[in-house]
Amino acid sequence: SEANPKAIGILESGLAQEVKDYMVEVKLKGEGSIFPLNVKKIIWYAKLEPNRAFVSQFARNYRIRWYKPDGALFSEKRFGAGIVNESITRSELTFKQPLDPVMSGRWRVRIWKGDTLVDDRYFLISSQSSHLISEKGFDRLRPR
């Protein structure tokens, strides 16, 4: 079924290597859909409508699944909205050591809130991409 982020008040979502949430804004680093093989972590984040956010804060009612290029499930967890800034929710996929080149390719991440699929996207982990994400500065996540 089609992902429906608006149903639960997601304004925007994506993937980044670093997500810093402050009281007034969120800053992203290494945002995009292509990550180098030596990536330490990939974070799925979503900015929520303020009126929907507080309700989600303490309930771990999101579920995330990360799939490897061969389609096998790599990681699954439950999480809630942020504590510092409840208008953002996020979940990290952390790699303890550099990935083996066999792990490069097209990955998939799917996120549900309850039974509603809210995001379903593909991203690339590439041995060729380290130059694409040279130390890019933090981008501000702009409220739409």
N, C-alpha and C positions, 0 to 999 in steps of 0.2 A: 504494500500500500504506500501511497505518497506521504512524505513527511509533511507535517502541518504545524510549523512553529508558531503561527499566529494564534492557534487555538489555545495556547497556554501563555500567551503574552510575551513571546520572544521577539525582540525588536531586531536583533542582529546576532549572528553567531559565526564562528570560524575556528581556525587552528592557529596556534602561535607557539614559539619556543619559550616565551616568557610573558606572563600576564601579571601586571602589578596593579592591584586595585586600591585606590585611595578613596577617601570619603566622597570626593566630588568628581573624580574621573577615573578612567581605566587606561593604562598604557600597555601597549603591545610591543614585543620585539620578535623579529623573525617570523612575522605573520605571513601566512600564505598556504599553498598546497604542495610545495616541494621542499623537502628537508634533506640535509646531508646525511650520509651513512653514519657519521660520528655524532649525530644528534643525541643529546642527553635526555631530553624529554620533549614531548609534544602535548600541548594542552588544548583541549576543546573548551571553548568558552561561549557564553551567551549573555547578552544584555537583556534584562527583563523590564517590562513595564513596571513602574514603581508600585502601582496598586496591587500587582500580582506577586511582587517580590517577597514581601514580609511573610506571607503565608508559607512560602517554600523554605524559609530560612532554616528551621530546625528539623523539618521532615526530610529524611533521606529518600525522597520519592522519585529521584531520577535514576535511570539505569543506563550504563554505557557499555558497549561492546566494541572492541578493536579486533579487526580481522587481518591476518597476514595475506600477502599476495596470492598464496595458494588457496585462500578462502577459509582456512582453519581459524578458529577462535583463538586469539592470542591473550586477551585479557578481558575481564568483565568486572564491573563494580557498581555499587550504589552510592549516590552522593546527594547532598542538598545544596541550597543556595549559600552564597558567601556570608561570612560573619562580619567582616569589616565593612563591606558594602553589599547589602543584600540585593542590590539590583543587578548583580553579576553572579552567575553560577559557572563552575568550571570543574574539570576533572583532568588529572595528569596521567599520561602514560610515560613511565620512567624506564630508561634503559640503563642497566648497571654497568655495562661495558660497551665499547663500540660494537655495532652490529656486524655480523658476518655478511659479506656481499650477497650471499644467497637470500638474505632478508630484504634486499633492495627490490623495488617494484611498486605496484599499485596496491596500497592498503585501503581499507574501508573502515569507517567509524559510523556507528548507528546509536542514537540516543532516544530513549523513551522517557516520558513522564507518565507514570501509571501505565495505561495501555496505549497511550497516544505516542506514535512515532513522531519525534519533533525535529530530528535531523538525520540525514543519511548522506554521507559524502565520501568521496575518494580522495586520496592524497598520495604523493609519490615520495618514497625514500630512495635517493639516488646517489650512487658513488660519484656521479659527475657533477653534483649540484653544490659542492662546498663553496665554490666561487659565487654562486647566485645569492647566498645569504652570508655575505661577508658582514662584518659588524655593522649591521643596519641599526640606526638609532631607534628609539622607542617612538611608535606612532600613537597618537592619541585616538582612542576609540570615540568617534564623533557621535553624539546623540543625533538620531535622525529626526 
